[in-house]
Amino acid sequence: MRVSIFGLGYVGAVSAACLADRGHTVTGVDPNIDKVELINAGRAPVVEAELAELTRSAVTAKRLRAITDPLSAVLDSEVTFVCVPTPSQANGNLDFRYIEKVCAEIGAALREKSGFHVVVVRSTILPGTLKGLVIPTLERASGRRVGEDFGVCHNPEFLRESTAVADFRNPPKTVIGASDSRSADLVQGLYEGLPGRVIRCPIEIGEMVKYADNTWHATKITFANEIGKICKTLGLDSHAVMDIFCQDAKLNLSPYYLRPGFAFGGSCLPKDLRAITYHARSHDVSTPLLNSLMFSNGEQIEQGITMVLAARRKKVGVLGFSFKAGTDDLRESPLVEVIERLIGKGFDLRLYDRNVNLAKLTGANREYIMKSIPHIERLMVASVEDVLEHADVVVIGNRGEEFAGLAEKLRPDQLVIDFVRIRQIEEHHANYAGICW
């Protein structure tokens, strides 16, 4: 394909050389004449492994050139990539001046062009930027309409400095958020044959994915460093600890625990987190990330309570209140805290959890229930139907098997507040609210 790339910094230069290496004809656009002259001389404008060789060979093969003229670049291409910087402002927000400027230039060029053209934003942008800034700017400058006269995609990059060329050739995933399928097809064709999954999604999802990735990477680095500081106080080899940690691909390095939902609880996570942060404090080790976890967990509990209070209905039913499905363990169950707070505010509750009911009868958790939370025991009922008959608000607290088919049993007027995301109810019950979705 014929591709133009606006912005010849790190992402733009790597993308230009790699796309040219794949056989596409690429025109780079940048107002900085030094960058333009470097590329036209077959030299890379940034230092990156393999990039100098790719740039030189692509220029020699006449598949890569650089210019300063936006109009001719758009007219001579089928797809335009936006790879300009989005630096931070003093308040942390992004500075969109470069995005807005090049979109105005691209839009003005589209006004002069016949035929469908696709604009692909590869810069890292906050969710809502394409629809709130990029598309309006392109439409205003071009006099054309997105989805009809031109298409727009967000195609975030996952390139690490020092391994960017290797990452381009072996991406963990290729994400395409598109205004229309025609545009998505064209962008996907640029990467045909590369490994990794191609994931097509709504534009805003594509914009958010990069932030989820980078904040996770930052969290991992900070987590490892804080564990390392604690290990040092104990005279332990932190690398040996984390090497063992990373060998667990079932729980530690996996999708497990990475589904947004309600707060954590149970007999292990809160207790162990308090113990390790206490140890750190007692040795004057600062662990702000670890210290924040219990606070953040409490915020999730507050969010659940707030959603129930906002419904302004006093009759509430809770389905599943052990700390997770398949257990009768109520120790530090966040659902128990929600229930106790609602009782204190005068709500009329009914509770059902098959495993907790069995525990009450068999004694597995009987002592804890009777001594610590007897007021909850008095609110427990014998079936899901008993809860539904009573409740105007139904809170789903865990994924108990007994809640299968719940969507068909709900009254249309009942509000469902879902802490775990049961898709069938979300899709078929009009009066539904999820805690994180």
N, C-alpha and C positions, 0 to 999 in steps of 0.2 A: 504494500500500500504506500501511498504518499502521505507522509506525516510531517506536521510542523510542531515544534516544541518551543513554547514561550518560557524563557528563563533558563539560562545555561549555568546555573550554580550546580550544587552537588547532585540533586535529584535529576535535574534536566540534562546535565552532561552525561551521567551514567545511562539514563533512559535513552538518550539520543544515540549513543554509541552502541548500546546493546540492541536496540531496534534495528539500526543499520546493519549490525552484524547478523541479524536474522533475515536480511534481504530486503527490508523496507527502505524506501528512499526518504531521508530525513532532512528537514531544514530547521536549523536552530535559530531562534530569534532572541536577541538581547540588545539593550541599548548601550551596553558596555563594549566599546569598540575593541578593547584589549582582548576580551573573551572571544569575540568574533574572529579576530585575526589569529589568535592561538589555534582555534579549531580549524580554520581554513589552511593553516600551515601544518595540520596533522598532529597538533599537540593538545593534550588534555588540559582544560582550565583548572582542574582540581587534582590533588594527589590521591590516587586510589589504585589498588592492585589491579593489574591487567588493563586499566582504562587507557593508558597511553598507547598500548599496542592496538587496541580495538579502534581508537580514534584515528590513528595513523592509517590502518588498513581500510577503514570505511571511507576516509577522505580520498585515499589513493584510488579506491574502486568507484569513486564518484557517487557513493550512496549517502554521504554526509557533507553538508555545507552549513555555514552560518551567515546570517545577514542581520541588518538592523531594521528592515522594512516589514512591518506587520502585514500590510496589505498584500504584497506579493507572496508572502509565506502562506497566508490563508487561501489565496486564489490558486496556488500551486499544490494544494494538499486536499485530502479527503477528510482528515481528522486532525484536530489541533489539541495538543496537550498543554495544560497550564501547570507549570512547575516553578512558580515564583515563590519567594519567601513569605511566610506569615509570622513575623516576629511578635514578641510579647510587648504589650504596652505596660506602663508602670503599674497599672491595677491588675495585671495578669491576663486581661483580655487580649485577643489577637488584633494585630494591626492589619487591616484588610486593604490598605491603600494600593498595594501592588496588584492584588487580585482584581480590585475594581478597575484599575487603570488598564490592565491587559484585556479584561473582558470588554471594556469600552472600545479598545482597539480592534479586538476580534469581531465585535458586533458591527463596527463601521465597515470592516472588510466583508462581512457577510451581506451587508446591504448591496455590495457591488457584485455579489456572486450568485450565479444560478446553480440550482441543484442542491441536494441535501448535504449538509455538513455536520460533523459531530465534534462537539467541544468536550474534552475530558479534563476534569480537574484532578491533578495528582498531588497537589499541595495538601498539607494537613489542615483541615478546616473543621470548625465546630458544627455539630448537627444543626441544620436549618440554613446554613450559609448558601448552598446552591439555590434553594427555593427563595430565600430572603434577599440575596444579593446578586449571585451570579446570573440566574435566569432573568430577573428584572433588568439588570444592566445590559445583557445581551439583547433582550427584546427591544429595549428602548433605543439602543444604538443601531440596531439592524432594521427595525421596523418589521421584523419577522416574528413568528410564533414558535415556541418550543414544541416539539413533538410533531409539528407539521412541516416547517421549513428547515429546521435544524434540530439536532438532538443534543442532550447533555448527559454526561455520565460522571460519577465519581469513582476513581480507580486508585485507592490509596496504595502507597508504596510501603514495602516492608524490607527496606534496604539498610543494612548495618554498615556504618563506616568501617573501612578496611576490608570488608568482604562483600561489597555492594554488587559487583559483577557476578560473583558466585551466587549471591542471593537472587539476583534477577533471573539467572539461568535455572535455579532450583528453588522456586518460591514455596513457602509453606502453604500458601493459598493465593488465589487470584480473586479479588473481590471487585465486583462491578455493580454499582448502584446506578440505575439508568432511568431516564425519562420515558423510554419506549424500547420495545424489543429489537427494533431495527438498529438502534444505536448500540445496544448491548451486544448484538451479533457482530457488529463491525469491530468493537473493541476486543471481544473475545477472540476474533480471528487474528488479531495482532500477536497473540500469545500461543497460537495453536502449536501443539507439540511439547509445550513445557510441562514438567511434572507438577504435581500438586492439584488440589481440587479447584475448579472454577466455581465460584459462588456468586450467583446473581440475586440481588436483593433490592428493597426500596432504597432510594437515595439516602435518606436520613440514617438508615441502618449502616450503610457503607461509610458514612461520615463518622459515626460513633465507634465503629470497630477499631479504627486506628487509636483512638483514645483509650479504649478498653485494653488494647495490646500494650501501649506504652505505660499506662498507669500500673498495669500488672507487672511489667518488667521493673519499674521503679520500686514497686512493693517487694518483689523478690529480692532485689539487691539490698534494700533496707532490712528486710527480714534476715537475710544471711549475715549481714554485718552485725545486727543486734545479737543474734545467736553467737556469732564469733566473739563479741565482747564479753558475753556471759561465760563462754568456754574459757576465755583467757583468765578470768578470775579464778576458775577452778583448776587451772593448769592443764586443760584438755586441748587436744589438737582439733580445732574447729573444722579443718578441712576433712579430717577423718569422720567427724560427726555428720557433716553435710554430704560426704560421699555415700554414707550409708543411707541417709535421708533420701537422696536422689535415686537410690535403687528401687524404691517403692513406687512403681508405676500404676499400682491399683488405686491408691488414695492420694499420695503426695503430688505426683506429676501426672495428673489425669483430669478428666472433666468432673470428677467427684468433688462435691462441695462447691462447685462453681455455678450453681443454678440459683439465681436470685429468689429469695423467699423470706421465711420468718427467721427469728433469732435462734442461735444455737443454745443448747442446754444439756441436761444429763449429768451424770456423775463424774465425767472425765474432763471435758473441755473447760468449763468454768474453774473447776478446782485446780487443774494443772496450770492454767494461765495465771491464776492468782499466785500460785506457788513460785513460778519462775520469775514473775515480775517482782514479787517480794524479795526473792534472792538477789535479783539485780539491784534493787534499791538498797538492800543491806550491805552491798559491796560498792555502793556509790557508782553503779553503772547506769547510765542513762539509756532507756529503751523506749523512746516516745511512740514508736509504732506499736509495740506489744502493749504498752500502757493504754493505748487508745482503743484496743479491741473490745474490752468490756463496756466502755462508754458507748461505742458505736452499736454494740449488741443491745444495750439498753435503749438506744434511740429507736431501734427496730420494734421493740416491745411498745414503746410510746406511740409509734405510728399505728400499730394495730389497735391500741386502745382509742386513739383519736378517731380512727375510721368508724368504730362502733359508736362513739359519742356523737359523731356528726350525723349519724342516721336518725337520731332523736326518736328512737323507738325503744321502749323499756323491756319488751319481751325478747330475750336473746337465747339462742340455742347454740351450743358448742359441740361440734362433731370431731372427736379426737383431741385429747388433751394430755396424753403422755408425750414425752419430749420428742418421740418419733414413732411412726407406725411400726407395729410388730413387737412392741415392748409394753410392759406395764409400769415402767419406771417414771415416777413423777418427781424425782429429785431434781431440783433446779429446772423443772420444765417451764419454759417461758409462757406456755399457755396457762399454767396455774397462776402465774403472776397476773396475767390479763384477767382471769376469772376473779381472783381476789380483789383486784382493783374495781372491777365492775360491780361486785357485791357491795363494796364499800360506797359506791355511788348510787346504790338503791335499785340496781337493775334486777329484773325477775328472770333468773337463769334456769335452764335445764341443760344437763351435760350427759353426753354418751361417748363411751370408748369401750369397745368390747373387751380389750385386754385388761383395762383397769377394772371393769366389772368382774371379770374372772378373778383378778387379784384380790378384790374385796371379799370374794367368796372363799378363795383357797388360802389366803393369808400371805401370798408372795409379797405384797406391799401393804398388808393390812395394818401393821403397826404404824407405819408412816402416815397412812390415811387417817387412822383413828386418832393419833396423837397430835399430828401437825396440822392437818387440814380437815377436821371433821365436818366443818360447815360445807365443804365441797361434797363430801360423801352424801349429805342429805339432799343435794340437788341432782344426784345421778339418777337417770331413768333407765328403763330396761331395753329400749330399742331406738333406732333411728326415727321411726315413725312417731314415737312419743316426743322427741325433740321437735320434729317438723310440725306436729299438731299445735305445739305451744308457741313457737318462735315467729316473730316478725322479722328478725335478723338472724341469719344462720352463718355462724363462723366455722369455716373448715380449717381445723388445726393440724391434721396430718393426713397421710394417704392410706388410711385404713381400708382393707379390702371390703369391709362392710359398707363402704360408701359407694360401691359400684352401682350404677343405675340411679344415682341420686337425682340427676337432672330431670328424670321423668316424675319424680315424687314431689318436686318443689311446686309451691303455688306461685302464680305469676306475680303476686304482690309481695312476695318475700324477697328481701334483700340478702344476697349472698356476699359475704366478705371472705375471700379465699386467700389463705396464707401459703398454699403449696402449689397452686395452679393446676386445677383439674380441667383439662381442655374441653371435655364434653359439656361441662356446665358453662364455661366461658362462651362457648360457641352457640349454645342453645337457650340460655337463660338471659332475658333482657335486663334484669335488675341485678347486675353482677359487678363486683369491684375486686380487683386483685391488689395485693399489697405493694408489689413492685412492677406491675404491668398494666 
